[in-house]
Amino acid sequence: MSATLQPASRLLQDHEILGELLHSVSQPLTSLCCSLELSVEKAAGQQQEAVAAALEQAERVIGQVRLLREYLDAELMAPAAQSVGLAPVVRAVAEQLSSVAAVNQVELRIIGTSSATISVSEARLRLALQYLLGTLIEAQPARRTITLRFEEGVAESRLSAQVEGASSSRADAGSAKQEKEDFALLTSRKVRLAIAARVLESAGASLTVGGGAPSNFLLHIPRPSLRPV
């Protein structure tokens, strides 16, 4: 019997090993967070501030571990047996993120509709769109408008996001400086975008994200080929 693993088997084995490692890391981190939460209540003054800061960092690490697990799961995801309509899920996610947009002083608009379907579970599609649109909202300075536009073509359907509006150069500079200083925030955004891309591309779509902020995206969904009668 050959000891050489096939590429697919090796990929699955690596995924399982990494999954176990992530699980083993998340358990002590969760315990640490619980201990820190109890310590915050008992501490006082500067000690309480230090414990609260440590709790915040521990929770951030747990969030990064969760994202890494989702990134690995998206790599092995197979197309769903049934397709899900894109437009209704986009509208539902936009409504869900409307409060986040309001806090960031960003306006969301949706133009048009689409009959496009995509071969992915609704839960996975929601996750991908939440990460895609949520990251776009968070990355924008105040007083920007994000327009989501559906377009129907002969061979494909498209969903584009375009950012419009302007804020003061001082505000933009301050936002850019803050993002450069927060490496963890930038990494989190990149991973969320990568997860969204993997989920959508595994279902046969293609995603292009533009700008370092990011500032826009374009999603292509090919129409099913017509079978000859």
N, C-alpha and C positions, 0 to 999 in steps of 0.2 A: 504493500500500500504506500503510495507516494506521500511524503511528509510535506510536500509543497502545497500551500494553500492557494486557492483561486482568489483573484482580486476581490470579488464580491464577498467571499467568506472572510477574507482578511479585514475588509472594511467593516463588516458586521462585528467581528471580534474586537477590533479597535474601538468601535462605538460602545460596545458593552463594557470594555475596560474603563474607558473614559467616563461612562455613566456611573460606574461603581465608585470611581475616584471622586467624582463630583458629589455623589451622595454621601461619601465618607467625610467630605469637607463641609458640606452643608449642615450635617448633624451637630458637630461641635460649635459651629457658628450660631446656629439657632439657640443652643444652650447658653452660649455667651450672651446673646441678646437678652434672653430671659433674665440672666443674672444681672446684667447692666440695668435693665428696667427696674428691678427691685432695688438696686443700689442707688439709682437716681432719687427714689422716694426717701431713702434714708440719709443721703448725703446732704450737705449744706454748703452754701457759699461757693467758693471757687472749686471745691471738690465736686460739687453737683454739676457745675459747668463742664468740668473735665470728663466726668462720667457720661454726661449727655453727648458730648462730642465723640467719645469712644463708641457710644451706642449708634450714633448716626453713621460712623464709618463702618461698623459691623453690619448694619442694615444695607449699606451700599454694596458691600462685598457679597452679601447674600443675593442681592439683586443681580449682580454681575454673574454669579454662579448660575442663577436661573436662566439668564440670557444665553449663557454658553450651552446649557443643556438643550434649550430650544433650538439653538443653532445646529447642534449635532442631530437632533431629531428631524429637523427640516432636510438634512442631507439625505436621509434614507427614506423620506416620505414618497410613497407611490401615488399616482393619480387616483382620485376617487372614482368609484364605479358610476356615480351619478354626477351631473353638473349642477351648478348653482348659478342663479341669475346675478350678474354683477351689480346692476344699478340699485336694486333694493338694499343690498348689503352696504354699498357705498353711502347711501342716504342714511341708513341706520347708524353707521359708524360716525358720519359727520354730525348727526344729532347727538350722539353720545359724547363727542369731543367738543361740543359747542361751549360747554362751561370752561374747558381748558382754553379755548380760543378767546373767550370773553376776558378771562384773567390776563391773558397775554396781549389784550387789545388788538386782536387779529379777527378780521371778518371772513367768514366762509360763505362762498356762493357756489351753487351748482347750476350748470346750464345744460339743457338737453336731457336726453335719456338714452337708454341702450337696451337692446334685446340680447346682448352678449351673455353667454354662459361660460363658466370655467370649471374644469374637472378637478374640484377640490372640495373638501367638506366645508360647510358654512362656518364652522368654528375656526378652521384654519384660515379661511378667507377673511373673517373678521379680525383675527390676530394680525395677519399681514397688513391689512388696511389700517388698523389701529397704529401699528408701528410706523407705517409709511406716512400717514397723514399727521399722526401725533408728533413725529419727529420734525416734520415740515413746520408745524405750528410753533413748536418750542424754539426752533432755530431763528424765527423771524423777530426783528425789532418791532416795537409798537407801531400801530397805525398802518398796518399792511393789510391787503386784501388777497386772499387765496381763492382763485377761481378754478373750480373743478369742471371740466368740459367733456361731455360725451360726444363722440363722433362715430358715425357708422360708415364704413367703406365697403367696397365690393368683396375684398379678400379678408378684411379684418375690421375689428372695432377698436376704438382708442379711448383711453381716459387720460386726459392731461391735467396737470396742475400748474398754474401760472401765478406768480406773486407780483402784485402791483402795489404802487404807493411808495411813499418815501418818508423817512423820518430825518431828524437833524443829523448832521455828520458827527456831532459830538456824541449823540446817543448811539449811533452805529459804531463809532470807535470804541465806546465804552463796552458795548456788547461784545465786539470782536476781542477786545483785550481780556474780558472775563472768560470767554470760551477758550482762549489760548492758555490761560492759567489753569483751567479746570480740565486736565487731561482725561480724567475718568468720565466726565460728562460727554466729551467728544467721542471717546471709545464706546460708550453706551449707545450713542446715536448711530455710530457706524455699524455696530452689531445688530441693532434693531432693523436698520435698512438692509443688512445682509440677510437677516432672517426673512424679511418680507420678500426680497428678491428670490430666495431659494424656494419659498412656498409657491410663489406665483410662477416661477420658471419651471418648477417640477410639474405644474399643471398645463404646460405648453404655452404660457404667455411669456412676454419679454418686457423687462423693466429698464428704463434709463433714468438715472437721477443726475440732475445738473446742478452745478454750483457747490462751493465748499460749505455753504451754510446748513443744509442745501436750499436751493431757491426754486426748484421746480422738478417735476417728474413726468414721464410719458410711459404709459402702459399699453402694450399692443396685445390684443387677443385675437388670434387667427380664427376665422370662421371655419366650421367643420367642412371638409371637402364633400362635395355632392357626389353621391354614388351613382354610377350609370344605371339606368333602368333596364 
